[in-house]
Structure formats: structure tokens, C-alpha cells
């Protein structure tokens, strides 16, 4: 399995008491599998994605990603694991405005522990997302959909096992949103998994499996 979550619980303190966000949540994601997670605002979608992305830890439960139990990793090991094994695509593309499309894709390879020349792979990825002719364009010279395509290429640079997409089409027009959704699905390899969080039923329907996050748990097949 690419991802196995068992009994995940997460809560936050509030002035009126503890607020449960996730409660005994389970999920398994096989290699090559892509899923969408729908949920109302405040249902815990971002919390769930932060936990899957190792940016936050659950209060209890087990999380295994690419065969590695996440609570077994120290801070430095976790940062390296995140950079090499998890690719992120956000609602905001988070490209650096002073860098070209090619340079933005290469950002994950700039970590001190990464070895090798990733320039050719970055060029190939930009070509795959339809931007082979815009390598030297800066974000301000690209459309919203093109900027998200650069972000997708960046997420794939290190050959991640898990791709996490958080409302990746939230700022796009319907045409661009549809093309980005299709592209995300196409870019998931046989040894990689995709978890896409969205409020868009249309985008969720492009994924083979759909879950809804409600009552602190994931329920499959409910749009």
C-alpha cells in the first residue's frame, strides 16, 4: 500500500472544550490509485491532508506511507522523507515570482541532501504538462492554469510515492479546472497514489473513488 491510515484521531482545544476533527479514521490507498475527498468547510479536510503530508501528527492512530511508519521518523528524517516521497499541489500555486517555470520545478531538488542532476527531468515534466515551450517564463507571464501545471510538474520532480492536492482548481475558471483535474489523474504513475481534497463535485467525479469526510470519518461513494 502507498498509504495506510488506521484509527487516526485529531482534536483541538477550544474555549468550550475539545473539538474532535478526526475520529478513528481509516483509509488504504494502493499504488496507482487516485481518490477524491469531499467535505463541507470545517469538516477537517485540510487537517487530514496535513496529517497525510506529515506536516501534522495525529493524536493517536497509525500512519504508514510507502512502507514507512511515520511515528518512527525524527524531525530531520521526516523532512527528508516528505521532500522525497510526497508531492504537494495547493490551491495557490506557490511559485516563486522571480524564478522561471523550469527553476520553480527544480525547487525540491535544492535541498542539501539531494544528489543528482534533475534539470533534464524537470524539462521532461514541463513538456508532459504542455509547457515545454515556456521553460523560461516567469509566473506573471503564465495563465492561472499554466501556473498550476508548473506546480504539478514540481510536485512530481522527486518521483514521489504520494501526491496530495488541496483544492488544486479552486482559483481556476471551469475550462482550466477541468484540464488540470484530468492532468492530475493522468500524471499518477503505477507506483504512486493521489489524494485530492476538493469541494467541487465536478472535480471529484473525475477520480475513480470518491469519499466524503463527515462525522469525523471518511465514507466512500457519497457525492
GROMACS elastic network, one bead per residue, 0.5 to 0.9 nm:
[ bonds ]
;  ai    aj funct       b0    kb
    1     4     6  0.65513   500
    1    28     6  0.68744   500
    1    29     6  0.58964   500
    1    31     6  0.62600   500
    1    64     6  0.85463   500
    1    65     6  0.77675   500
    1    66     6  0.67374   500
    1    67     6  0.72915   500
    2    28     6  0.77619   500
    2    29     6  0.55955   500
    2    30     6  0.53616   500
    2    31     6  0.55983   500
    2    32     6  0.87430   500
    2    33     6  0.88471   500
    2    64     6  0.79053   500
    2    65     6  0.55790   500
    2    67     6  0.71421   500
    2   161     6  0.66224   500
    2   162     6  0.68752   500
    2   191     6  0.79836   500
    2   192     6  0.69369   500
    2   193     6  0.63151   500
    3    27     6  0.75398   500
    3    28     6  0.56213   500
    3    30     6  0.70295   500
    3    31     6  0.87130   500
    3    52     6  0.83685   500
    3    63     6  0.73947   500
    3    64     6  0.56942   500
    3    66     6  0.63379   500
    3    67     6  0.79532   500
    3   162     6  0.78148   500
    3   193     6  0.79727   500
    4    26     6  0.75815   500
    4    27     6  0.58301   500
    4    29     6  0.65289   500
    4    30     6  0.88123   500
    4    62     6  0.78704   500
    4    63     6  0.58434   500
    4    64     6  0.50817   500
    4    65     6  0.65449   500
    4    66     6  0.87611   500
    4    67     6  0.87981   500
    5     8     6  0.65431   500
    5    25     6  0.71626   500
    5    26     6  0.50725   500
    5    27     6  0.50357   500
    5    28     6  0.63876   500
    5    29     6  0.89717   500
    5    52     6  0.85753   500
    5    61     6  0.74852   500
    5    62     6  0.57709   500
    5    64     6  0.64465   500
    5    65     6  0.85783   500
    6    24     6  0.71579   500
    6    25     6  0.63537   500
    6    27     6  0.68041   500
    6    28     6  0.85426   500
    6    61     6  0.56552   500
    6    62     6  0.51451   500
    6    63     6  0.65439   500
    6    64     6  0.87209   500
    7    23     6  0.71030   500
    7    26     6  0.55876   500
    7    27     6  0.89837   500
    7    60     6  0.72420   500
    7    62     6  0.66239   500
    7    63     6  0.88711   500
    8    22     6  0.65757   500
    8    23     6  0.61857   500
    8    26     6  0.67093   500
    8    58     6  0.61336   500
    8    59     6  0.74598   500
    8    60     6  0.57698   500
    8    62     6  0.64649   500
    8    63     6  0.77391   500
    9    20     6  0.78407   500
    9    21     6  0.74847   500
    9    24     6  0.54889   500
    9    25     6  0.67168   500
    9    58     6  0.57314   500
    9    59     6  0.55306   500
    9    60     6  0.53068   500
    9    61     6  0.62867   500
    9   216     6  0.85585   500
   10    19     6  0.87067   500
   10    20     6  0.62429   500
   10    21     6  0.55260   500
   10    23     6  0.66342   500
   10    24     6  0.89476   500
   10    47     6  0.82630   500
   10    48     6  0.88254   500
   10    57     6  0.82377   500
   10    58     6  0.52201   500
   10    59     6  0.51248   500
   10    60     6  0.72408   500
   11    18     6  0.65121   500
   11    19     6  0.53373   500
   11    21     6  0.52057   500
   11    22     6  0.67981   500
   11    23     6  0.83706   500
   11    58     6  0.84307   500
   11    59     6  0.72394   500
   12    17     6  0.86338   500
   12    18     6  0.57776   500
   12    19     6  0.52339   500
   12    20     6  0.66658   500
   12    21     6  0.74982   500
   13    16     6  0.81031   500
   13    17     6  0.59167   500
   13    19     6  0.60435   500
   13    20     6  0.88163   500
   14    17     6  0.50672   500
   14    18     6  0.57413   500
   14    19     6  0.65505   500
   15    18     6  0.82416   500
   16    19     6  0.85859   500
   20    23     6  0.68081   500
   20   216     6  0.71626   500
   21    42     6  0.86580   500
   21    43     6  0.70602   500
   21    44     6  0.55869   500
   21    47     6  0.77485   500
   21    48     6  0.87442   500
   21   215     6  0.83528   500
   21   216     6  0.55264   500
   21   217     6  0.88151   500
   22    25     6  0.63070   500
   22    43     6  0.88549   500
   22    44     6  0.69912   500
   22    47     6  0.83552   500
   22    48     6  0.76884   500
   22    58     6  0.86597   500
   22   215     6  0.80700   500
   22   217     6  0.62854   500
   23   215     6  0.81612   500
   23   216     6  0.51519   500
   23   217     6  0.62447   500
   24    60     6  0.86911   500
   24    61     6  0.74751   500
   24   216     6  0.78833   500
   24   217     6  0.70145   500
   25    61     6  0.84154   500
   25   216     6  0.72161   500
   25   217     6  0.51445   500
   25   218     6  0.66012   500
   26   217     6  0.77243   500
   26   218     6  0.73911   500
   27   218     6  0.78138   500
   29    32     6  0.85445   500
   29    33     6  0.63106   500
   29    34     6  0.78692   500
   29    35     6  0.82348   500
   29   193     6  0.66658   500
   29   194     6  0.83009   500
   29   195     6  0.86047   500
   30    33     6  0.54468   500
   30    34     6  0.85848   500
   30   191     6  0.85112   500
   30   192     6  0.81519   500
   30   193     6  0.67093   500
   31    34     6  0.87771   500
   31   161     6  0.81465   500
   31   162     6  0.89746   500
   31   189     6  0.80392   500
   31   190     6  0.58547   500
   31   192     6  0.51426   500
   31   193     6  0.54635   500
   32   188     6  0.63632   500
   32   189     6  0.56890   500
   32   191     6  0.55499   500
   32   192     6  0.52039   500
   32   193     6  0.52709   500
   32   194     6  0.78930   500
   33   188     6  0.78872   500
   33   189     6  0.87836   500
   33   190     6  0.79994   500
   33   191     6  0.88388   500
   33   192     6  0.73451   500
   33   193     6  0.50786   500
   33   194     6  0.64420   500
   33   195     6  0.86909   500
   33   208     6  0.79068   500
   33   209     6  0.84554   500
   34   185     6  0.69953   500
   34   188     6  0.76049   500
   34   192     6  0.88491   500
   34   193     6  0.57553   500
   34   195     6  0.60674   500
   34   196     6  0.76983   500
   34   207     6  0.60835   500
   34   208     6  0.63905   500
   34   209     6  0.68358   500
   34   210     6  0.89724   500
   35   193     6  0.83591   500
   35   194     6  0.62159   500
   35   195     6  0.51915   500
   35   196     6  0.61705   500
   35   197     6  0.86172   500
   35   204     6  0.80020   500
   35   207     6  0.55949   500
   35   208     6  0.63147   500
   35   210     6  0.56504   500
   35   211     6  0.74005   500
   36   194     6  0.82828   500
   36   195     6  0.59387   500
   36   197     6  0.57596   500
   36   198     6  0.71292   500
   36   203     6  0.82323   500
   36   204     6  0.52230   500
   36   205     6  0.79552   500
   36   206     6  0.84676   500
   36   207     6  0.60180   500
   36   208     6  0.81377   500
   36   209     6  0.64062   500
   36   211     6  0.61075   500
   36   212     6  0.82930   500
   37    45     6  0.75423   500
   37   195     6  0.72865   500
   37   196     6  0.60821   500
   37   198     6  0.62956   500
   37   199     6  0.82316   500
   37   204     6  0.72800   500
   37   209     6  0.88231   500
   37   210     6  0.60201   500
   37   212     6  0.54789   500
   37   213     6  0.66293   500
   37   218     6  0.80970   500
   37   220     6  0.89087   500
   38    45     6  0.77862   500
   38   196     6  0.87030   500
   38   197     6  0.62145   500
   38   198     6  0.54705   500
   38   199     6  0.54854   500
   38   200     6  0.74662   500
   38   201     6  0.74714   500
   38   204     6  0.72181   500
   38   210     6  0.74646   500
   38   211     6  0.61399   500
   38   213     6  0.61246   500
   38   214     6  0.88736   500
   38   222     6  0.86884   500
   38   223     6  0.75272   500
   39    42     6  0.81139   500
   39    43     6  0.58576   500
   39    44     6  0.78116   500
   39    45     6  0.66288   500
   39   197     6  0.82170   500
   39   198     6  0.73567   500
   39   199     6  0.61599   500
   39   211     6  0.85642   500
   39   212     6  0.55178   500
   39   213     6  0.50499   500
   39   214     6  0.66165   500
   40    43     6  0.54134   500
   40    44     6  0.84581   500
   40    45     6  0.83644   500
   40   199     6  0.69184   500
   40   212     6  0.88953   500
   40   213     6  0.79665   500
   40   214     6  0.79858   500
   41    44     6  0.77871   500
   41    45     6  0.80684   500
   41   199     6  0.81314   500
   42    45     6  0.74533   500
   42    46     6  0.85134   500
   43    46     6  0.84878   500
   43    47     6  0.88621   500
   43   213     6  0.65164   500
   43   214     6  0.62574   500
   43   215     6  0.79224   500
   43   216     6  0.73306   500
   44    47     6  0.51112   500
   44    48     6  0.60845   500
   44    49     6  0.86472   500
   44   213     6  0.73490   500
   44   214     6  0.83558   500
   44   216     6  0.74376   500
   45    48     6  0.51363   500
   45    49     6  0.62604   500
   45    50     6  0.86489   500
   45   166     6  0.86250   500
   45   197     6  0.66368   500
   45   198     6  0.83058   500
   45   213     6  0.70364   500
   46    49     6  0.50530   500
   46    50     6  0.60682   500
   46    51     6  0.86117   500
   46   166     6  0.75072   500
   46   197     6  0.79462   500
   47    50     6  0.50921   500
   47    51     6  0.62993   500
   47    52     6  0.87010   500
   47    56     6  0.78462   500
   48    51     6  0.52199   500
   48    52     6  0.62531   500
   48    53     6  0.85287   500
   48    56     6  0.89143   500
   49    53     6  0.59196   500
   49    54     6  0.85065   500
   49    55     6  0.85171   500
   49    56     6  0.89195   500
   49   164     6  0.70506   500
   49   165     6  0.83961   500
   49   166     6  0.75415   500
   49   195     6  0.82674   500
   49   196     6  0.88737   500
   49   197     6  0.77074   500
   50    54     6  0.61471   500
   50    55     6  0.50125   500
   50    56     6  0.54589   500
   50    57     6  0.81064   500
   51    54     6  0.50120   500
   51    55     6  0.58921   500
   51    57     6  0.55341   500
   51    58     6  0.65619   500
   51    63     6  0.85774   500
   52    55     6  0.76948   500
   52    56     6  0.80981   500
   52    57     6  0.86743   500
   52    63     6  0.77514   500
   52    65     6  0.82318   500
   52   164     6  0.79935   500
   53    56     6  0.75596   500
   53    82     6  0.70605   500
   53    86     6  0.67793   500
   53    87     6  0.84890   500
   53    88     6  0.80310   500
   53   162     6  0.86609   500
   53   163     6  0.88439   500
   53   164     6  0.71878   500
   54    57     6  0.65880   500
   54    70     6  0.76227   500
   54    78     6  0.74169   500
   54    79     6  0.85128   500
   54    82     6  0.68912   500
   54    86     6  0.89421   500
   55    82     6  0.86282   500
   57    60     6  0.83462   500
   57    70     6  0.88336   500
   57    71     6  0.82690   500
   58    61     6  0.67169   500
   58    62     6  0.82518   500
   58    63     6  0.86514   500
   62    69     6  0.73868   500
   62    70     6  0.77992   500
   62    71     6  0.77761   500
   63    68     6  0.83612   500
   63    69     6  0.60016   500
   63    70     6  0.58323   500
   63    71     6  0.75949   500
   64    67     6  0.58960   500
   64    68     6  0.52829   500
   64    70     6  0.58804   500
   64    71     6  0.87008   500
   65    68     6  0.53208   500
   65    69     6  0.66395   500
   65    70     6  0.70601   500
   65    85     6  0.85824   500
   65   161     6  0.81232   500
   65   162     6  0.78729   500
   66    69     6  0.85545   500
   66    85     6  0.78648   500
   66   161     6  0.64625   500
   66   162     6  0.79882   500
   68    71     6  0.88178   500
   68    72     6  0.78490   500
   68    73     6  0.85337   500
   69    72     6  0.56838   500
   69    73     6  0.76248   500
   70    73     6  0.57341   500
   70    74     6  0.88988   500
   70    78     6  0.76762   500
   71    74     6  0.78593   500
   73    76     6  0.79526   500
   73    77     6  0.55529   500
   73    78     6  0.55161   500
   73    81     6  0.87470   500
   74    77     6  0.52623   500
   74    78     6  0.58834   500
   74    79     6  0.86066   500
   75    78     6  0.50687   500
   75    79     6  0.62098   500
   75    80     6  0.87401   500
   76    79     6  0.51656   500
   76    80     6  0.63413   500
   76    81     6  0.85839   500
   77    80     6  0.52177   500
   77    81     6  0.60566   500
   77    82     6  0.85534   500
   78    82     6  0.60032   500
   78    83     6  0.85594   500
   79    82     6  0.51545   500
   79    83     6  0.62630   500
   79    84     6  0.87226   500
   80    83     6  0.51801   500
   80    84     6  0.61982   500
   80    85     6  0.83503   500
   80   111     6  0.85601   500
   80   113     6  0.77678   500
   80   114     6  0.89522   500
   81    84     6  0.52766   500
   81    85     6  0.56026   500
   81    86     6  0.74796   500
   82    85     6  0.54661   500
   82    86     6  0.51266   500
   82    87     6  0.78643   500
   82   160     6  0.88571   500
   83    86     6  0.61054   500
   83    87     6  0.74165   500
   83   108     6  0.66048   500
   83   109     6  0.85930   500
   83   111     6  0.82389   500
   83   158     6  0.75938   500
   83   160     6  0.82981   500
   84    87     6  0.79825   500
   84   108     6  0.81307   500
   84   109     6  0.89077   500
   84   114     6  0.85959   500
   84   157     6  0.89328   500
   84   158     6  0.55227   500
   84   159     6  0.71965   500
   84   160     6  0.60207   500
   84   161     6  0.84625   500
   85   158     6  0.72312   500
   85   159     6  0.70142   500
   85   161     6  0.51407   500
   85   162     6  0.63808   500
   85   163     6  0.85598   500
   86   155     6  0.77866   500
   86   156     6  0.86937   500
   86   158     6  0.84470   500
   86   159     6  0.84717   500
   86   161     6  0.61376   500
   86   163     6  0.57386   500
   86   164     6  0.73572   500
   87   152     6  0.84156   500
   87   154     6  0.78695   500
   87   156     6  0.61381   500
   87   157     6  0.82996   500
   87   158     6  0.79614   500
   87   159     6  0.82980   500
   87   160     6  0.57833   500
   87   161     6  0.79791   500
   87   162     6  0.62749   500
   87   164     6  0.61787   500
   87   165     6  0.84006   500
   88   151     6  0.82519   500
   88   152     6  0.79573   500
   88   154     6  0.84429   500
   88   155     6  0.54179   500
   88   156     6  0.86438   500
   88   162     6  0.86851   500
   88   163     6  0.58965   500
   88   164     6  0.50150   500
   88   165     6  0.59490   500
   88   166     6  0.79458   500
   89    92     6  0.82634   500
   89    93     6  0.70912   500
   89    94     6  0.88456   500
   89   148     6  0.79511   500
   89   151     6  0.61798   500
   89   152     6  0.61652   500
   89   154     6  0.85583   500
   89   155     6  0.64622   500
   89   163     6  0.76223   500
   89   164     6  0.62340   500
   89   166     6  0.62591   500
   89   167     6  0.83447   500
   89   168     6  0.62445   500
   90    93     6  0.58125   500
   90    94     6  0.74644   500
   90   148     6  0.85217   500
   90   151     6  0.80916   500
   90   164     6  0.82970   500
   90   165     6  0.58369   500
   90   167     6  0.63932   500
   90   168     6  0.53420   500
   90   169     6  0.87027   500
   91    94     6  0.85496   500
   91   148     6  0.84551   500
   91   165     6  0.79817   500
   91   166     6  0.58878   500
   91   169     6  0.63211   500
   91   170     6  0.57486   500
   91   171     6  0.66468   500
   92    95     6  0.84341   500
   92   148     6  0.81516   500
   92   167     6  0.86942   500
   92   168     6  0.75464   500
   92   170     6  0.83895   500
   92   171     6  0.75016   500
   93   144     6  0.85494   500
   93   147     6  0.63432   500
   93   148     6  0.55693   500
   93   149     6  0.88350   500
   93   150     6  0.81298   500
   93   151     6  0.57675   500
   93   152     6  0.88718   500
   93   168     6  0.81423   500
   94    97     6  0.88074   500
   94   147     6  0.89674   500
   94   151     6  0.76254   500
   95    98     6  0.88208   500
   95    99     6  0.79267   500
   95   101     6  0.83156   500
   95   104     6  0.61896   500
   95   105     6  0.87160   500
   95   139     6  0.68456   500
   95   147     6  0.76352   500
   95   148     6  0.89979   500
   95   150     6  0.81932   500
   95   151     6  0.71452   500
   96    99     6  0.56430   500
   96   100     6  0.82595   500
   96   103     6  0.89463   500
   96   104     6  0.65637   500
   96   138     6  0.85094   500
   96   139     6  0.75545   500
   97   100     6  0.77662   500
   97   104     6  0.88652   500
   97   138     6  0.63428   500
   97   139     6  0.56450   500
   97   140     6  0.69319   500
   98   138     6  0.67895   500
   98   139     6  0.80895   500
   99   102     6  0.79010   500
   99   103     6  0.56191   500
   99   104     6  0.59718   500
   99   136     6  0.84635   500
   99   137     6  0.83612   500
   99   138     6  0.59049   500
   99   139     6  0.77423   500
  100   103     6  0.50841   500
  100   104     6  0.61065   500
  100   105     6  0.86453   500
  100   134     6  0.87634   500
  100   135     6  0.66520   500
  100   137     6  0.51841   500
  100   139     6  0.70180   500
  101   104     6  0.51604   500
  101   105     6  0.63472   500
  101   106     6  0.88091   500
  101   126     6  0.82416   500
  101   131     6  0.87057   500
  101   134     6  0.71533   500
  101   135     6  0.52283   500
  101   136     6  0.58959   500
  101   137     6  0.57600   500
  101   138     6  0.57967   500
  101   139     6  0.68627   500
  101   142     6  0.89769   500
  101   147     6  0.82176   500
  101   150     6  0.63353   500
  102   105     6  0.52393   500
  102   106     6  0.64310   500
  102   119     6  0.80063   500
  102   122     6  0.65119   500
  102   123     6  0.68003   500
  102   126     6  0.75833   500
  102   134     6  0.84542   500
  102   135     6  0.50675   500
  102   136     6  0.64206   500
  102   137     6  0.82533   500
  102   138     6  0.89454   500
  102   150     6  0.82065   500
  102   154     6  0.89188   500
  103   106     6  0.50860   500
  103   107     6  0.66091   500
  103   119     6  0.87759   500
  103   122     6  0.86073   500
  103   135     6  0.83434   500
  103   136     6  0.82170   500
  104   107     6  0.54226   500
  104   108     6  0.86200   500
  104   138     6  0.89001   500
  104   150     6  0.75732   500
  104   151     6  0.80388   500
  104   154     6  0.69184   500
  105   108     6  0.73512   500
  105   109     6  0.86292   500
  105   122     6  0.61144   500
  105   123     6  0.87409   500
  105   125     6  0.86710   500
  105   126     6  0.82377   500
  105   150     6  0.65817   500
  105   151     6  0.71086   500
  105   152     6  0.86126   500
  105   153     6  0.61703   500
  105   155     6  0.77952   500
  105   156     6  0.87307   500
  105   157     6  0.69795   500
  106   109     6  0.55163   500
  106   110     6  0.69599   500
  106   118     6  0.69962   500
  106   119     6  0.70357   500
  106   122     6  0.64502   500
  106   154     6  0.66997   500
  106   157     6  0.72328   500
  107   110     6  0.53756   500
  107   111     6  0.79335   500
  107   154     6  0.74023   500
  107   157     6  0.89874   500
  108   111     6  0.63651   500
  108   114     6  0.86235   500
  108   154     6  0.72742   500
  108   155     6  0.81436   500
  108   157     6  0.72407   500
  108   158     6  0.71118   500
  109   112     6  0.82482   500
  109   113     6  0.87646   500
  109   114     6  0.59396   500
  109   115     6  0.78844   500
  109   116     6  0.84762   500
  109   117     6  0.85114   500
  109   118     6  0.69665   500
  109   157     6  0.78027   500
  109   158     6  0.72495   500
  110   113     6  0.84438   500
  110   114     6  0.69773   500
  111   114     6  0.56891   500
  111   115     6  0.89402   500
  112   115     6  0.81446   500
  115   118     6  0.88117   500
  117   120     6  0.73887   500
  117   121     6  0.83101   500
  118   121     6  0.52482   500
  118   122     6  0.61300   500
  118   123     6  0.87143   500
  118   157     6  0.76626   500
  118   158     6  0.84971   500
  119   122     6  0.51369   500
  119   123     6  0.63237   500
  119   124     6  0.87386   500
  120   123     6  0.50872   500
  120   124     6  0.62366   500
  120   125     6  0.86650   500
  121   125     6  0.61341   500
  121   126     6  0.86241   500
  121   157     6  0.70101   500
  122   125     6  0.51150   500
  122   126     6  0.62205   500
  122   127     6  0.85766   500
  122   153     6  0.72642   500
  122   154     6  0.76793   500
  122   156     6  0.89052   500
  122   157     6  0.63773   500
  123   126     6  0.52099   500
  123   127     6  0.62098   500
  123   128     6  0.86858   500
  123   131     6  0.89204   500
  123   132     6  0.68273   500
  123   135     6  0.74087   500
  124   127     6  0.50165   500
  124   128     6  0.61932   500
  124   129     6  0.88005   500
  124   132     6  0.76046   500
  125   129     6  0.63433   500
  125   130     6  0.86811   500
  125   131     6  0.85655   500
  125   132     6  0.82613   500
  125   150     6  0.87443   500
  125   152     6  0.88294   500
  125   153     6  0.54449   500
  125   154     6  0.82424   500
  125   156     6  0.77873   500
  125   157     6  0.75209   500
  126   129     6  0.51981   500
  126   130     6  0.63245   500
  126   131     6  0.50206   500
  126   132     6  0.52707   500
  126   133     6  0.85902   500
  126   134     6  0.83534   500
  126   135     6  0.73388   500
  126   149     6  0.78680   500
  126   150     6  0.67711   500
  126   153     6  0.60565   500
  126   154     6  0.87946   500
  127   130     6  0.50899   500
  127   131     6  0.52050   500
  127   133     6  0.76252   500
  127   135     6  0.88789   500
  128   131     6  0.73886   500
  128   132     6  0.75296   500
  128   153     6  0.83595   500
  128   187     6  0.87244   500
  129   132     6  0.78201   500
  129   146     6  0.87201   500
  129   149     6  0.59906   500
  129   150     6  0.76569   500
  129   152     6  0.80509   500
  129   153     6  0.70504   500
  129   183     6  0.73899   500
  129   187     6  0.87220   500
  130   133     6  0.79755   500
  130   134     6  0.88756   500
  130   146     6  0.85513   500
  130   149     6  0.80215   500
  131   134     6  0.52425   500
  131   135     6  0.67891   500
  131   146     6  0.75643   500
  131   149     6  0.78983   500
  131   150     6  0.78827   500
  132   135     6  0.60715   500
  133   136     6  0.83094   500
  133   137     6  0.89695   500
  134   137     6  0.53400   500
  134   138     6  0.86975   500
  134   142     6  0.85080   500
  135   138     6  0.84606   500
  137   140     6  0.80133   500
  137   141     6  0.58924   500
  137   142     6  0.70183   500
  138   141     6  0.54470   500
  138   142     6  0.69054   500
  139   142     6  0.52215   500
  139   143     6  0.79038   500
  139   144     6  0.87605   500
  139   146     6  0.85496   500
  139   147     6  0.62733   500
  139   150     6  0.89625   500
  140   143     6  0.77721   500
  140   147     6  0.88581   500
  142   145     6  0.80044   500
  142   146     6  0.56891   500
  142   147     6  0.60409   500
  143   146     6  0.50709   500
  143   147     6  0.61720   500
  143   148     6  0.87275   500
  144   147     6  0.51648   500
  144   148     6  0.64266   500
  144   149     6  0.87657   500
  144   171     6  0.77041   500
  144   172     6  0.63698   500
  144   173     6  0.85639   500
  144   176     6  0.79055   500
  145   148     6  0.51797   500
  145   149     6  0.63241   500
  145   150     6  0.88345   500
  145   169     6  0.83624   500
  145   171     6  0.89854   500
  145   172     6  0.65613   500
  145   173     6  0.83577   500
  145   176     6  0.53327   500
  145   177     6  0.73245   500
  145   179     6  0.82003   500
  145   180     6  0.69781   500
  146   150     6  0.63751   500
  146   151     6  0.86876   500
  146   176     6  0.86104   500
  146   180     6  0.89613   500
  147   150     6  0.50990   500
  147   151     6  0.63429   500
  147   152     6  0.87741   500
  148   152     6  0.62065   500
  148   153     6  0.86482   500
  148   168     6  0.74967   500
  148   169     6  0.81566   500
  148   180     6  0.73766   500
  149   152     6  0.50171   500
  149   153     6  0.62844   500
  149   154     6  0.86060   500
  149   180     6  0.70206   500
  149   183     6  0.82804   500
  149   184     6  0.89613   500
  150   153     6  0.50790   500
  150   154     6  0.61744   500
  150   155     6  0.86712   500
  151   155     6  0.62169   500
  151   156     6  0.87897   500
  152   155     6  0.50618   500
  152   156     6  0.64497   500
  152   157     6  0.88830   500
  152   180     6  0.88810   500
  152   183     6  0.87075   500
  152   184     6  0.73528   500
  152   187     6  0.86417   500
  153   156     6  0.52190   500
  153   157     6  0.63124   500
  154   157     6  0.53010   500
  154   158     6  0.82506   500
  155   158     6  0.74386   500
  155   159     6  0.83313   500
  155   160     6  0.76917   500
  155   163     6  0.72539   500
  155   164     6  0.88813   500
  156   159     6  0.54213   500
  156   160     6  0.61892   500
  156   163     6  0.79553   500
  156   187     6  0.84120   500
  156   188     6  0.89945   500
  157   160     6  0.76528   500
  159   192     6  0.84362   500
  160   163     6  0.68106   500
  160   191     6  0.89289   500
  160   192     6  0.67960   500
  160   193     6  0.87912   500
  161   189     6  0.88925   500
  161   191     6  0.65515   500
  161   193     6  0.62645   500
  161   194     6  0.87315   500
  162   188     6  0.89915   500
  162   191     6  0.89717   500
  162   192     6  0.55769   500
  162   194     6  0.59049   500
  162   195     6  0.77530   500
  163   188     6  0.80420   500
  163   192     6  0.74415   500
  163   193     6  0.61431   500
  163   195     6  0.63614   500
  163   196     6  0.81845   500
  164   193     6  0.86097   500
  164   194     6  0.59824   500
  164   195     6  0.50696   500
  164   196     6  0.59810   500
  164   197     6  0.79127   500
  165   168     6  0.57858   500
  165   184     6  0.87832   500
  165   194     6  0.75980   500
  165   195     6  0.63144   500
  165   197     6  0.61074   500
  165   198     6  0.83905   500
  166   169     6  0.86342   500
  166   170     6  0.88245   500
  166   195     6  0.85782   500
  166   196     6  0.61631   500
  166   197     6  0.50131   500
  166   198     6  0.65778   500
  167   170     6  0.52422   500
  167   171     6  0.84650   500
  167   196     6  0.73773   500
  167   197     6  0.57303   500
  167   199     6  0.72872   500
  167   200     6  0.83149   500
  168   171     6  0.77748   500
  168   172     6  0.85317   500
  168   177     6  0.81469   500
  168   180     6  0.79146   500
  168   181     6  0.79739   500
  168   196     6  0.80671   500
  168   197     6  0.81875   500
  168   198     6  0.77121   500
  169   172     6  0.52710   500
  169   173     6  0.80834   500
  169   174     6  0.85423   500
  169   176     6  0.78024   500
  169   178     6  0.80550   500
  169   180     6  0.69833   500
  169   181     6  0.73503   500
  169   198     6  0.83798   500
  169   200     6  0.87540   500
  169   203     6  0.82304   500
  170   173     6  0.84989   500
  170   177     6  0.77349   500
  170   198     6  0.80351   500
  170   199     6  0.85351   500
  170   200     6  0.82928   500
  171   177     6  0.82862   500
  172   175     6  0.79686   500
  172   176     6  0.58756   500
  172   177     6  0.53938   500
  173   176     6  0.54556   500
  173   177     6  0.59102   500
  173   178     6  0.86411   500
  174   178     6  0.61424   500
  174   179     6  0.87215   500
  175   178     6  0.53353   500
  175   179     6  0.64652   500
  175   180     6  0.87796   500
  176   179     6  0.51890   500
  176   180     6  0.61290   500
  176   181     6  0.85532   500
  177   180     6  0.52422   500
  177   181     6  0.61368   500
  177   182     6  0.86718   500
  177   203     6  0.78586   500
  178   181     6  0.51523   500
  178   182     6  0.62558   500
  178   183     6  0.85757   500
  178   202     6  0.83763   500
  178   203     6  0.70528   500
  178   206     6  0.87839   500
  179   182     6  0.51827   500
  179   183     6  0.60600   500
  179   184     6  0.86554   500
  180   184     6  0.61454   500
  180   185     6  0.87162   500
  181   184     6  0.52624   500
  181   185     6  0.65182   500
  181   186     6  0.87910   500
  181   203     6  0.63073   500
  181   204     6  0.87361   500
  181   206     6  0.70399   500
  181   207     6  0.86811   500
  182   185     6  0.52803   500
  182   186     6  0.62540   500
  182   187     6  0.87355   500
  182   203     6  0.87464   500
  182   206     6  0.69890   500
  182   207     6  0.88332   500
  183   186     6  0.50282   500
  183   187     6  0.60951   500
  183   188     6  0.89015   500
  184   187     6  0.52671   500
  184   188     6  0.67181   500
  184   194     6  0.83805   500
  185   188     6  0.57231   500
  185   194     6  0.79117   500
  185   206     6  0.78263   500
  185   207     6  0.71090   500
  186   189     6  0.78754   500
  188   191     6  0.80884   500
  188   192     6  0.59224   500
  188   193     6  0.64827   500
  188   194     6  0.67516   500
  189   192     6  0.52013   500
  189   193     6  0.75877   500
  190   193     6  0.80689   500
  196   204     6  0.78779   500
  196   207     6  0.85338   500
  197   200     6  0.89501   500
  197   204     6  0.82437   500
  198   201     6  0.77741   500
  198   203     6  0.73908   500
  198   204     6  0.69245   500
  199   202     6  0.89749   500
  199   203     6  0.83379   500
  199   204     6  0.80693   500
  200   203     6  0.53146   500
  200   204     6  0.62110   500
  200   205     6  0.86756   500
  201   205     6  0.60989   500
  201   206     6  0.89564   500
  201   223     6  0.67217   500
  202   205     6  0.53135   500
  202   206     6  0.70547   500
  203   206     6  0.55017   500
  203   207     6  0.75604   500
  204   207     6  0.56566   500
  204   208     6  0.86957   500
  204   209     6  0.83688   500
  204   210     6  0.64480   500
  204   211     6  0.88490   500
  204   223     6  0.83262   500
  205   208     6  0.74608   500
  205   209     6  0.81597   500
  205   210     6  0.72339   500
  205   223     6  0.84209   500
  206   209     6  0.87973   500
  207   210     6  0.66976   500
  209   220     6  0.74774   500
  209   221     6  0.70725   500
  210   219     6  0.85594   500
  210   220     6  0.58783   500
  210   221     6  0.53895   500
  210   222     6  0.69888   500
  210   223     6  0.73578   500
  211   218     6  0.59699   500
  211   219     6  0.52984   500
  211   221     6  0.56804   500
  211   222     6  0.62547   500
  211   223     6  0.76729   500
  212   217     6  0.81529   500
  212   218     6  0.55721   500
  212   219     6  0.52407   500
  212   220     6  0.63358   500
  212   221     6  0.75167   500
  212   222     6  0.59679   500
  212   223     6  0.70048   500
  213   216     6  0.65574   500
  213   217     6  0.55860   500
  213   219     6  0.64295   500
  213   220     6  0.88753   500
  214   217     6  0.55852   500
  214   218     6  0.64629   500
  214   219     6  0.74149   500
  215   218     6  0.81610   500
  219   222     6  0.67821   500
  220   223     6  0.88526   500
